[in-house]
C-alpha cells in the first residue's frame, strides 16, 4: 500500500503550519522547503482549505494557518479527504471483474490489513507529529 504524493504533501503542509504556530506560512516557502511544485501545492492547499484543515488569510501579509488546533486534526480525517480511494486490489472496486472474487480469500486478508491501517491513523492527530524547534531540520533531503 502506498499513499499518494497528494496525501504526503498535505500532511507536510499541515505539519509545517502546526510547527509555525500562529505565524502564517506561504505556499512559496512551503514549496521551496519541501521541493514541491508550487502549482501542485496550490491544489493541495485549496483542498485543505475547502475541507476545513487550513485557513487562508488574504492580503499583502497573508498566508496560511491551521483552521483548528493540531489536537483536533485527526490523521484519518486528513487521509479520507486527500486519498482518492483505498482500493487495494481490483476486487475492492465496485466494477471489479476478477473471476476469483466469490471464492477468494485475499480480499478478507487485505480488508483486515486496511482496517488495521485505518485504526492506527485514527489514533493520531497532527499534534502527535509536531516537531520541537530543536528537532526541525529544514534542509531538503538529498
TATAVEN-V707338 format. One record per residue. N is the residue number from 1. RES is the residue in one small letter. SS is DSSP state (~ for helix, > for strand, _ for the rest). Layout:
BEGIN
n = <N:N>
res = <RES:RES>
ss = <SS:SS>
END
This chain:
BEGIN
n = <1:2:3:4:5:6:7:8:9:10:11:12:13:14:15:16:17:18:19:20:21:22:23:24:25:26:27:28:29:30:31:32:33:34:35:36:37:38:39:40:41:42:43:44:45:46:47:48:49:50:51:52:53:54:55:56:57:58:59:60:61:62:63:64:65:66:67:68:69:70:71:72:73:74:75:76:77:78:79:80:81:82:83:84:85:86:87:88:89:90:91:92:93:94:95:96:97:98:99:100:101:102:103:104:105:106:107:108:109:110:111:112:113:114:115:116:117:118:119:120:121:122:123:124:125:126:127:128:129:130:131:132:133:134:135:136:137:138:139:140:141:142>
res = <x:x:x:x:x:x:x:x:x:x:x:x:x:x:x:x:x:x:x:x:x:x:x:x:x:x:x:x:x:x:x:x:x:x:x:x:x:x:x:x:x:x:x:x:x:x:x:x:x:x:x:x:x:x:x:x:x:x:x:x:x:x:x:x:x:x:x:x:x:x:x:x:x:x:x:x:x:x:x:x:x:x:x:x:x:x:x:x:x:x:x:x:x:x:x:x:x:x:x:x:x:x:x:x:x:x:x:x:x:x:x:x:x:x:x:x:x:x:x:x:x:x:x:x:x:x:x:x:x:x:x:x:x:x:x:x:x:x:x:x:x:x>
ss = <_:_:_:_:~:~:~:~:~:~:~:~:~:~:~:~:~:~:~:_:_:_:_:_:>:_:~:~:~:~:~:~:~:~:_:_:_:~:~:~:~:~:~:~:~:~:~:~:~:~:_:_:_:>:>:>:>:_:_:_:_:_:>:>:>:>:_:_:_:~:~:~:_:>:~:~:~:~:~:~:~:~:_:_:_:_:_:_:_:~:~:~:_:_:_:_:_:_:_:_:_:_:_:_:_:~:~:~:~:~:~:~:~:~:~:~:~:~:~:~:~:~:_:_:>:~:~:~:~:_:_:_:~:~:~:_:_:_:_:_:_:_>
END
